[in-house]
Amino acid sequence: METGILILAAGNSSRLGEPKQLLNFKGKSLLRNVCEEALKITKCVVVVTGSNHSEISKEIENLELSIKENTNWNEGMGSSISIGVNQLLNSYPTLENCIISVCDQPFINASVFSELIQMQKDSHKGIINSKYSETFGVPVLFTKKYFKDLLNLSGHEGAKKILPKFKDDIAEINFEKGAIDIDTKDDYQQLIQ
């Protein structure tokens, strides 16, 4: 079953004051890290940019993936998911799964993506969440039957909006370090220390 990975990198990092996609961690940017890890799993990778499009695109232009600009990025995550899934399906119409990821989780790696895919195979559930610090979130895998719901997203609500309707079709993996994400200068200082 072919899996595509959608990486959301459109936000303007307002609380940080600079593009968090480009923050350096362990010798590479957060965005480049998640892209390289995704490419270890699949050749079907789409990155949705928005704010700071040219600067952010430059960071990954030499990787074999597709970059799609969301000119309405300020409408919220829903519009980026919809545009990204549309781009994935146009480029790779045979996809069976789509993983939605972000670029501000510094500890994301290929094994997290692999676990999501494996849990889907084992559980036969349509949605696989990552679980951390008493909550769940991204990366999250959706099977084909949810592509239409993803394409219909808009506004500030992300894919979490879909989940309550399908509680019986959800499994999860543990990704404790998923709780670490970078939103502020303090978050980043803690990370690099």
N, C-alpha and C positions, 0 to 999 in steps of 0.2 A: 504494500500500500504506500503510494507516494505521499510524502508530507512536504508541505511548503511552510516556510517560516517568514512571518511578517514582523518586522522590527519597527517600532514606532519611535521616531526621532524628530517630531515636528514642533515640539513645544519650545517656548522662548525662555525657559528656566528663570522666570521672573524673580523667584525668591533667592536665587544664587547670584544673579547679576551678570552672568556670562554663560555661554552655551555649555551645559553640563555634558552634552554629547562628546565634547572635545577635552574634557578633563583627563589628565594623565594618571594612570594607575598601573604600576608594575611595567613601565616602559611603553605603554600604548594607551590610546584614548579609550574611554569607556565604549564608545560606538564601535571602534575598530575591533575591540575585544569580542563583543557580542556577535558582530558580523563574521569574524573568523571562526568562532565557535559554531555558529549556525551552518557555515559552509562545510564543516567537518561531517555534518549530518545529511545535508541535502544540497543539490545545486539550485533548488527552487527557493531563492531568497529575495524578498522585496523589502527595501527600506523606504519608509515614508518620511520625507523631510518637510519643513515648512518655514518656520522662522530661521534666519541665517542659512537659507538653502545652499548658496554657493560655497560658503565656508565649510559647511558640514559635508556636502557632496564631495568636495575635494579630498576630504579625509579618507574616503573609501572608494574613490573613482577607479583605482587600479584593482579592485576586487571583482570577481565574477558574480555580480549580483545586479539586480535591477533597482534603480533609484527613481522614486515617483514623488514629485512635489505636490503637496497639498496647499494650494494657494489660499484656501479657507481654513488654514490650521487653527486660527483663533476661534473658530466655531466649536472647537473641542475635539476630544479623542474619538468620539463616535464617527466623525467625518473622516478622520485618518484611517480608522479601521475599515470603513466602507471602501474608500479609495484603494487601500492596500490589498484588500481581498479581491476587489475587482481586477487590479493589476496582476495578482497571482493567477487568477483564473483565466485571464486573457493570455498570459504567457505560458501557463501550464494547465491546460484544460482537463488533464486526467487526475488532478490532485484528489486524494481521498481524505486527507487531514490538513488542517491549518493550525500552526502554533502561533499565537500572538505573544510577542515579547517586547520588552522596553530596553532602553540602553543605559538606565541609571542603576542597575543592579550589578555591582562590580564582580560579584562571585558567580555570575551565570556562566555556565560552560556546557560543552557538548554533552556531558553525561546527564545534565538536567533535561536537555531535549530528548535524549535517548530514553530516559526513564519515563517521560510522558508518553512516548510512542509505545514503549513496552507495556505500560500500564493499560493503555487503550487496547492493545492486543489481548492482554490477560483478562481484563474486566469486561470487554465488549461494550463499555459505556461510551456515550457520544461526546462527553465533555470530561476532560481531565485537568483538574486544578493543581496548582502548587500550594502547599500548606506551610505557613510559617507564623510564629508568634500568635497563636490562637485565632488566626484569620486565614484567608486563602486569597490567591490572586495570580498574577502573571509570573512566569509564563503559563499559558493555558492552551490546551489543545482542544480543537473542535473538529468533529468529523463532518463529512460532506453534508449531512442532513441539516446542519446549522448554518451553512454558507449563506443561505437566503436571509436568515436573521441578522447575520453580520453585515451583509450588504445594505440592510435597511437601517443600520444604526446612524444616528446623527447627534449633534450637540455634544454636551460635556459628558454624557454618560458613556462609559466604555462598555465592554462586553459583559460586565457584571450584571447589567440590566437584564440580560437574557436568562441568567442562571435560576432565579427563583421559580420560573415556570417549568423547569425541567429537573427538579431535585432528584428524581428517581434515576436519572441518566447521568449522574456525576460520580466520578471516582477522583482520588487525589494521590499525589506523591508528596513526600516530605522534602522541603527545600528550606531548611532553617535559615541559611544565610540569605535567603530571598528577602528577609525582613530588612536587610541593610540596603538602603537606596539613598541616593544623593539628591537632596533638595536644597540644602543651604550650605554656606561656607563652613559652618560647624560640622555638618555631616562629613564634608570632604576632609577637613582637618583630622577628624577622628579616624577616618579611613586610612589616611596616609601615615598617621602615627602608628 
